[in-house]
Amino acid sequence: MGYGVNIDGQFPMIAARNGLKVYRIGKTADVLHGEGPSYPIVDTDEVLRVLEETYLKESGEAAFLVNVQETDLAGHSEDAEWYAKLLNTTDQWLAKFLPKMEEEDILIIMADHGNDPTIGHSSHTREYVPLMITGHKVKAAHIRRRNSMADVGATLSEFFGLPKTEEGESFYKEILE
C-alpha cells in the first residue's frame, strides 16, 4: 500500500504464505495485495452484510480486513448528513454483531485517514483517527498514539502467531488479558 512498500512484508501476504485465510471486503479488496476471498464492494450495507455472512460461515481461523468506503466518499462530497447516516448504520450493525463474536476474536476499528465533511474543502484532512479495539478478552488499555497503520498489521501477525511484519510495532500484549 503505497510507493516503496514491500507487499510481501505486510500482514495479508504473510498470512497467505502461512495458510491463514484473509477476507478482503470493501476497498481493502482493491488496495491491499493478498490472496483469498475478495469482495470489492462500495455500498456500506452490502459491505456489512458480506462481512457478517462470511464471518458466520467461516469455520476455521481467518482474518477479515474491511473498509467502509462510503464515509470517504461522503467526506469528499462534503455531505455531513450522508456521513452521519453511514456512521449510524455502522454503529447499529456493530451493536448486533459484537455479541456474535467468538470468545477469542478481536475487532479493530479505525480509519485510514481523516475526511471531515464540514471542514470547507473536499480533500482528506490530517487529524488523527481513532483506533478502537474490542473482544471478550480485550482489556481497557491506552495504546498511545500510533506512529503507523502498520502497527495494526504487526498486531494481527502476533495475534495469529505469524512471522513479524516488515514494518509496524505490535500492541498485542497491551490489549489482551
Residue pairs with C-beta under 8 A, 6 or more apart in sequence:
1 7
1 10
1 31
1 32
5 167
6 166
7 13
7 33
8 14
8 166
9 165
9 166
9 167
10 32
10 33
10 150
10 153
10 165
10 166
10 167
11 22
11 63
11 152
11 153
11 154
11 156
11 157
11 162
11 165
12 22
12 24
12 32
12 33
12 34
12 35
12 65
13 33
13 34
13 35
14 157
14 162
14 163
14 165
15 21
15 22
15 34
15 63
15 156
15 157
15 160
15 162
16 22
16 34
16 35
16 36
18 162
18 163
20 61
20 62
20 63
20 160
20 162
21 36
21 37
21 58
21 60
21 61
21 62
21 63
22 34
22 35
22 36
22 37
22 62
22 63
22 64
22 65
23 36
23 37
23 38
23 39
23 51
23 54
23 58
23 62
23 63
23 64
23 65
23 66
24 32
24 34
24 36
24 37
24 38
24 39
24 65
25 39
25 41
25 47
25 50
25 51
25 54
25 64
25 65
25 66
25 67
26 39
26 40
26 41
26 42
26 47
26 66
26 67
26 68
26 69
27 40
27 42
27 67
27 69
27 72
28 65
28 66
28 67
29 38
29 39
29 40
29 41
30 40
31 67
32 65
34 65
37 54
39 47
39 50
39 54
41 47
41 50
42 69
42 70
42 73
43 70
44 68
44 69
44 70
44 71
44 86
44 89
44 90
45 89
47 66
47 67
47 68
47 69
48 68
48 89
48 90
48 93
48 97
51 64
51 66
52 93
52 97
52 100
54 64
55 64
55 100
56 100
61 160
63 156
63 160
67 112
68 86
68 90
70 82
70 86
71 83
71 86
71 87
71 111
71 115
72 115
74 80
74 82
74 83
74 86
74 115
74 117
75 83
75 115
75 116
75 117
75 122
75 124
75 125
76 115
76 122
76 123
77 117
77 122
78 117
78 118
78 120
78 121
78 122
79 117
80 117
80 118
82 117
83 117
94 109
98 107
98 134
101 107
101 135
101 136
103 136
103 137
104 135
104 136
104 137
105 135
105 136
106 133
106 134
106 135
106 137
106 138
106 159
106 175
106 176
107 133
107 134
107 135
108 131
108 132
108 133
108 152
108 155
108 156
109 130
109 131
109 132
109 133
109 134
110 129
110 130
110 131
110 132
110 149
110 152
111 129
111 130
112 129
112 149
113 124
113 125
113 126
113 129
114 124
114 125
114 126
114 127
114 128
114 129
115 124
115 125
116 125
116 127
119 125
128 145
131 143
131 146
131 152
133 143
133 175
137 176
137 177
138 175
138 176
138 177
139 175
139 176
139 177
141 174
141 175
143 171
143 174
143 175
146 169
146 171
147 169
148 167
148 168
148 169
149 168
150 165
150 167
150 168
151 168
151 169
151 170
151 171
152 168
153 165
153 167
153 168
154 164
154 165
154 167
154 168
154 169
154 170
155 168
155 170
155 171
155 172
155 175
156 162
157 163
157 164
157 165
157 170
158 164
158 170
158 172
158 173
159 172
164 170
